[in-house]
Amino acid sequence: MEYLKLLGIVIIVLGFAFKWDTVAVVVIAALVTGLFSGMDILTLLTTLGQSFVQNRVVSLFFLTLPMIGLVESHGLKEVAVNGIQKLKTLTASRILNLYLIVRELGGVFGISLSGQVQFVRPLITPMVTAAAEVKRPLTAKDLDEIKGRSAAVDNFGNFFAQNLFVASGGVLLIVSTMDSLKHPVTGTQIVLYTVPIAVVTLITVALYNVWFDRRFKAPKKG
């Protein structure tokens, strides 16, 4: 009977292998595992509900994916591109630097933007591409570099500014870890130590973005 508790893993493996509905596979696997573990239906449903509530931030991330795909398929990217092409003063580096500032400000207020899905792919990358295309026609290599640079800016802004909020997960983890090692620190101290790192990151990445923008200048004639 003990081995029957592992049926949930088998169901997940088979579900992913045969490309069945992911949510249904996970829920069925949880139900089977719970029932063979001796849990009654009420306890099992309570456990599933508590797990969803405790991890609702992760759940909300997945719920946003269909929404992003829907608005993108209905012309979000085209609207962003058209808007940038009309604003001749916006260069690739200015868009990237503006997004970096927004990303770091989000860290200050404890706002997680989940930028790769919600912003980088549907908005930032097309906007940077449109701004660069104003200078000259882009090659396949140029497009790949723009995608990589847009994703990198998001990562820089998120990683080096995520501890600017005193109640962020990273700050709380550092505080609890240091306390367990008998070196108590406060969340405010962690934030103060993070500020110079965020500022240096902002300046360094901004300068690199300006340098990155130079490669899209039109070649000189003659």
C-alpha positions as CSV (number, residue, x, y, z in Angstrom):
1,M,0.0,0.0,0.0
2,E,2.9,2.4,0.7
3,Y,3.9,2.3,-3.0
4,L,0.4,3.4,-4.0
5,K,1.2,6.8,-2.5
6,L,3.7,7.3,-5.4
7,L,1.0,7.0,-8.0
8,G,0.7,10.8,-8.0
9,I,4.3,11.0,-9.5
10,V,3.4,8.4,-12.2
11,I,0.3,10.4,-13.1
12,I,2.3,13.6,-13.5
13,V,5.0,11.9,-15.6
14,L,2.4,10.4,-17.9
15,G,0.4,13.6,-18.1
16,F,3.4,15.6,-19.2
17,A,4.6,12.9,-21.6
18,F,1.2,12.7,-23.3
19,K,0.7,16.5,-23.1
20,W,-2.5,16.3,-21.1
21,D,-4.0,19.4,-19.5
22,T,-1.4,20.5,-16.9
23,V,-3.9,21.8,-14.3
24,A,-6.0,18.6,-14.5
25,V,-3.0,16.4,-14.2
26,V,-1.7,18.1,-11.1
27,V,-5.1,18.2,-9.4
28,I,-5.7,14.5,-10.1
29,A,-2.2,13.5,-8.9
30,A,-2.8,15.5,-5.7
31,L,-6.2,13.8,-5.2
32,V,-4.8,10.3,-5.8
33,T,-1.8,10.9,-3.5
34,G,-4.0,12.3,-0.7
35,L,-6.6,9.5,-0.9
36,F,-4.0,6.7,-0.8
37,S,-2.3,8.5,2.1
38,G,-5.4,8.1,4.1
39,M,-6.8,11.6,3.9
40,D,-10.5,12.1,3.8
41,I,-12.1,14.3,1.1
42,L,-12.7,17.3,3.4
43,T,-9.1,17.3,4.7
44,L,-7.8,16.9,1.2
45,L,-9.8,19.8,-0.2
46,T,-8.8,21.9,2.8
47,T,-5.2,21.2,2.2
48,L,-5.4,22.0,-1.5
49,G,-7.2,25.3,-0.7
50,Q,-4.6,26.3,1.9
51,S,-1.8,25.5,-0.5
52,F,-3.4,27.7,-3.2
53,V,-3.8,30.6,-0.8
54,Q,-0.3,30.4,0.6
55,N,1.2,30.3,-2.9
56,R,-1.3,32.7,-4.5
57,V,1.4,35.0,-5.8
58,V,2.8,32.1,-7.8
59,S,-0.7,31.2,-9.0
60,L,-1.4,34.7,-10.1
61,F,1.8,34.7,-12.2
62,F,0.4,31.7,-14.2
63,L,-3.0,33.3,-14.4
64,T,-1.5,36.3,-16.1
65,L,0.0,34.3,-18.9
66,P,-3.3,33.8,-20.9
67,M,-4.1,37.5,-20.5
68,I,-0.7,38.6,-21.9
69,G,-1.1,36.2,-24.8
70,L,-4.6,37.5,-25.5
71,V,-3.7,41.2,-25.6
72,E,-0.6,40.5,-27.6
73,S,-2.5,38.5,-30.2
74,H,-4.9,41.4,-30.5
75,G,-2.3,43.9,-31.5
76,L,-0.5,45.0,-28.3
77,K,2.9,44.6,-30.0
78,E,1.8,46.6,-33.1
79,V,0.5,49.5,-31.1
80,A,3.8,49.7,-29.1
81,V,5.8,49.6,-32.3
82,N,3.7,52.3,-34.0
83,G,3.9,54.5,-31.0
84,I,7.7,54.3,-30.8
85,Q,8.1,55.0,-34.6
86,K,6.2,58.2,-34.2
87,L,8.5,59.4,-31.3
88,K,11.7,60.0,-33.1
89,T,13.6,61.1,-30.0
90,L,13.2,57.8,-28.3
91,T,16.3,55.7,-28.9
92,A,16.8,52.1,-28.0
93,S,19.0,53.1,-25.0
94,R,16.5,55.6,-23.7
95,I,13.8,52.9,-23.7
96,L,16.0,50.4,-21.9
97,N,17.1,53.0,-19.4
98,L,13.6,54.1,-18.7
99,Y,12.5,50.5,-18.1
100,L,15.5,50.0,-15.8
101,I,14.4,52.9,-13.7
102,V,10.8,51.6,-13.6
103,R,12.2,48.2,-12.6
104,E,14.3,49.6,-9.7
105,L,11.5,51.8,-8.5
106,G,9.3,48.7,-8.4
107,G,11.8,47.2,-6.0
108,V,11.7,50.3,-3.8
109,F,7.9,49.8,-3.3
110,G,8.0,46.1,-3.2
111,I,6.2,45.6,-6.5
112,S,7.2,42.5,-8.5
113,L,6.5,43.1,-12.2
114,S,7.4,39.6,-13.4
115,G,8.9,41.6,-16.3
116,Q,10.0,38.9,-18.7
117,V,6.4,37.8,-19.4
118,Q,4.4,40.9,-18.8
119,F,6.7,43.6,-20.2
120,V,9.9,42.4,-22.0
121,R,8.4,40.1,-24.6
122,P,5.2,41.9,-25.5
123,L,6.4,45.5,-25.0
124,I,10.0,46.3,-24.3
125,T,11.6,44.2,-27.0
126,P,9.3,45.4,-29.8
127,M,9.7,49.0,-28.7
128,V,13.5,48.8,-28.6
129,T,13.4,47.0,-32.0
130,A,11.2,49.8,-33.5
131,A,13.5,52.5,-32.1
132,A,16.6,50.8,-33.6
133,E,14.9,50.2,-37.0
134,V,14.6,54.0,-37.3
135,K,18.4,54.2,-37.6
136,R,19.0,51.4,-40.1
137,P,17.6,48.0,-41.2
138,L,18.2,45.3,-38.6
139,T,19.8,41.9,-39.2
140,A,18.9,38.6,-37.5
141,K,21.9,39.1,-35.2
142,D,20.7,42.6,-34.3
143,L,17.3,41.2,-33.3
144,D,18.8,38.5,-31.2
145,E,21.0,41.0,-29.4
146,I,18.0,43.3,-28.7
147,K,16.1,40.4,-27.2
148,G,19.0,39.5,-25.0
149,R,19.7,43.1,-24.0
150,S,16.0,43.7,-23.1
151,A,15.9,40.6,-21.0
152,A,19.3,41.4,-19.3
153,V,18.1,44.9,-18.3
154,D,15.0,43.4,-16.7
155,N,17.2,40.9,-14.8
156,F,19.6,43.7,-13.7
157,G,16.8,45.9,-12.4
158,N,15.0,43.0,-10.6
159,F,18.1,41.3,-9.1
160,F,20.0,44.3,-7.8
161,A,17.0,46.3,-6.6
162,Q,14.8,43.5,-5.1
163,N,16.0,44.2,-1.6
164,L,15.1,47.9,-1.6
165,F,11.9,47.1,0.1
166,V,12.1,46.3,3.8
167,A,9.5,43.6,3.7
168,S,10.6,41.8,0.5
169,G,11.3,38.1,0.6
170,G,15.0,38.6,0.1
171,V,15.4,41.0,3.0
172,L,13.4,38.7,5.3
173,L,15.5,35.7,4.3
174,I,18.7,37.6,4.9
175,V,17.5,38.8,8.3
176,S,16.4,35.4,9.4
177,T,19.6,33.7,8.2
178,M,21.8,36.2,9.9
179,D,19.8,35.9,13.1
180,S,20.3,32.1,13.0
181,L,24.0,32.7,12.7
182,K,24.0,34.9,15.8
183,H,24.7,38.1,13.7
184,P,21.4,40.0,14.0
185,V,20.6,42.7,11.5
186,T,17.5,44.6,10.7
187,G,15.6,44.9,7.5
188,T,16.4,48.6,7.3
189,Q,20.1,47.9,7.4
190,I,19.8,45.5,4.5
191,V,17.9,48.1,2.5
192,L,20.6,50.7,3.2
193,Y,23.3,48.4,2.1
194,T,21.3,47.6,-1.1
195,V,20.9,51.3,-2.1
196,P,24.6,51.8,-3.3
197,I,24.4,48.5,-5.2
198,A,21.2,49.6,-7.0
199,V,22.7,53.0,-7.8
200,V,25.9,51.5,-9.2
201,T,23.8,49.1,-11.2
202,L,21.6,51.9,-12.6
203,I,24.6,53.9,-13.7
204,T,26.6,51.0,-15.1
205,V,23.8,49.4,-17.1
206,A,22.6,52.8,-18.3
207,L,26.1,53.6,-19.7
208,Y,26.3,50.2,-21.4
209,N,22.8,50.7,-22.9
210,V,24.1,54.0,-24.5
211,W,27.1,52.1,-25.9
212,F,24.7,49.4,-27.1
213,D,22.7,52.0,-28.9
214,R,25.7,53.1,-31.0
215,R,25.7,49.9,-33.0
216,F,22.4,50.9,-34.6
217,K,23.6,54.2,-36.1
218,A,23.2,54.4,-39.8
219,P,26.5,53.9,-41.7
220,K,28.1,57.0,-43.1
221,K,27.6,57.6,-46.8
222,G,30.3,58.3,-49.2
